[in-house]
């Protein structure tokens, strides 16, 4: 379930980044830049959560002294 939510958040952030970019030839306003930075940070965080939730943990076994 965590991977699904992280995947959804990745898609949402990508859409937000795409629509917050200003048209060519115009200067970005401070709110657009702030939204882009916030969305980029959330995208990185959700991508990390997605990768961590999909990669199986490595089993740590104690040494066998027998």
Secondary structure, 3 states (H helix, E strand, C coil): CHHHHHHHHHHHHHHHHHHHCCCCCCCCCHHHHHHHHHHHHHHHHHHHHHHHHHCCCCCCCCCCCC
